[in-house]
Amino acid sequence: MSMEAQKFSLDLPNPFAELEPLITFLRGAQAQAVEIDCSNVKVMPSRGLQLLLSAEQQWRSEGLGFAVKNIGETCRKSLTLLGLEPTRFEDEETA
């Protein structure tokens, strides 16, 4: 039985934007595949990246799909500045 991924549009217009909506979404989507849309992310703050990497690890350890999609150029630059490959989430797919 294949479940459709729960989708969330991450809105980070600046590095000081609130992450509580993402945290609330992730808490509510436990035990389900998730897809995070980053098309509204201008700058990825380090705390946002930590949250995504931690959630990805948890979801994958439970055998659930975890995808981060629509990463724009400015967001990719943020990933690079934080020590990740700019294509870090590019090949991630939901299960």
FIKE-643176 format. One record per residue: residue in one letter; z, x, y of N, C-alpha, C, O in turn. Coordinates in steps of 0.2 Angstrom, whole numbers, plus 5000, padded with zeros to 4 digits. Layout:
# FIKE-643176
aZXYZXYZXYZXY...
END
This chain:
# FIKE-643176
m500050044994500050005000500050045006500450095007s499550045010499450085016499750045022499549985024m500250075026500450045032500150065038499950125039e500050025043499750045049500250085053500850065053a500050135057500550175061500750135067500350095070q501350145068501650115074501450165080501450225080k501150135085500850175091501250175097501550125099f501250225101501650235107501250275112500950325110s501250255118500850285123501350325127501750295131l501350395127501850435130501650445138501050465139d502050425142501850425149502250475153502850465154l501950535154502350595157501950615163501550665162p502050585169501550605175501850675178501450705182n502450695176502750755179503250785174503450745170p503450845175503950875170504650845170505050865166f504750805175505450775176505450705173505950665174a504950675171504850605168505350595163505550645159e505650535162506150515158505850505150505250485149l506150535146505950535139506250475135506150475129e506750445138507050385134506650335131506750315125p506050315134505650275130505350305124505250265119l505150365123504950395117505550395112505450385106i506150415114506750415110506850355107506950345101t506850295111506950235108506350215103506550185098f505750225105505250215100505350245094505250215088l505450315094505550345087506150325083506050315077r506650305087507250275083507050205080507250195074g506650165083506450105080505850105075505750065071a505550165075504950175070505150215064504750235060q505750225063505950265057505750235051505750175050a505550275046505250245040504550215040504350185036q504250235046503550205047503150265049503350305053a502450265048502050315051501950305058502050245061v501950355062501850345070501250385072501050435069e501050365078500550395082500750395089500850345092i500750455092500950465099500350475103499950525102d500150435108499550445112499750485118500150455122c499450545119499650585125499150585131499150625135s498750535131498250525136498550525143498250535148n499150495144499550495150499950545152500450545156v499950605148500350665149500050715153499450745151k500250725159500050775163500350845162499950895161v500950845161501350915159501850895154502250845154m501850935148502250925143502950965144502851025144p503450935146504050975147504351005140504250975135s504751055141504951085135505351035131505351045124r505750995134506150945130505750895127505950875121g505250875130504750835126504450865120504350835115l504250925121503950965115504450965110504250965104q505050985111505550995106505650925102505750925096l505650875106505750805103505150795098505250765093l504550805100503950795096503950835090503850815084l504150905091504150945085504750925080504650925074s505250905083505850885078505650825075505750815069a505350775078505150705075504650725070504650695064e504150765071503650785067503950805060503750785055q504350855061504750885055505050835051505050835045q505450785054505750735051505350685047505350675041w504750665050504350615047503950645041503950615036r503750715042503350745037503850755031503650755025s504450775032504950785026505050725023505250725017e504950665026505050595022504350575020504350515017g503850615020503150595018502850545022502450505019l503050535028502750485033502250515037502250575039g501750485039501250505044501550515051501950475053f501250565054501450585061500850615065500650665063a500650585070500050605073500150605081500550565084v499950655084499950665092499250665094498850715092k498950615097498250615099498150615107498650605111n497550625108497250615115497650665120497850645125i497650725118498050785122497550805127497050835125g497650795133497250825138497250895140497750925137e496850925144496850995146497451015149497651075147t497750975154498351005157498951005152499351045152c498950955148499450955142499351015138499851045136r498751025136498651085132498851155135499151195132k498751155141499051215145499751215145500051275144s500151165145500851165144501051185137501551225137l500751165132500851185125500851265125501251295122t500251295128500151365128500751395132501051445129l500951375137501451405141502151405137502551445138l502251355133502851345129502751385122503251375118g502251415121502151465115501851435109501851465104l501551375110501151345105500351355106500151365111e500051355100499251355101499051285104499351235103p498551285109498351225112498151175108498051115110t497951195102497651145097498251125092498051105086r498851135093499351125088499351065085499451055079f499251005088499250945085498550915084498550855081e498050955085497350925084497150905077496850855077d497450935072497250915065497750875062497650855056e498250845066498750805063498450735062498150705066e498550705056498350635055498950595052499350625049t498850525053499350485050499250475043498650485041a499750465039499650455032499450385030499250365024
END
